[in-house]
Amino acid sequence: MNTLKLSATLMLLGSLTLGMSATIDEQVAAIGSATPEERVALVNEFKKTVSTLSTEERAEAIAQLRSSMNAKGDQVQTQTRERTRERSRIHQMEQTENMQRTQQMQQNRLGSGGNTPNKFMGNK
């Protein structure tokens, strides 16, 4: 009889743990796709859920959330890096164009003023 009660208790506990795991999976997915305003409320709800878990389950749930957020963070970091490179290329192209324009203007001035006497260094 005790074995039957123990088995029933373990099965019930196992099913509750599986149900909690599904809830955590759903919460992590919802947090990952939420707007910043929604994320605050969802994370607070996640904290309430996590507070009811055992130490091992809590560690696993937090690791799952961190993993999910790190993946999203890596994606954002890659996009930021690509945007920064593109801005750098554009800035470099603009600088090159400005230098070419300046050189062309200087060459035009020298070309048109080449017949006038140079009064620098005492030349008269």
Secondary structure, DSSP 8 states (H G I E B T S, - for coil): -HHHHHHHHHHHHHHHHHHHHHHHHHHHHHHHHS-HHHHHHHHHHHHHHHHTS-HHHHHHHHHHHHHHHHHHHHHHHHHHHHHHHHHHHHHHHHHHHHHHHHHHHHHHHHHHSTTS---GGG--
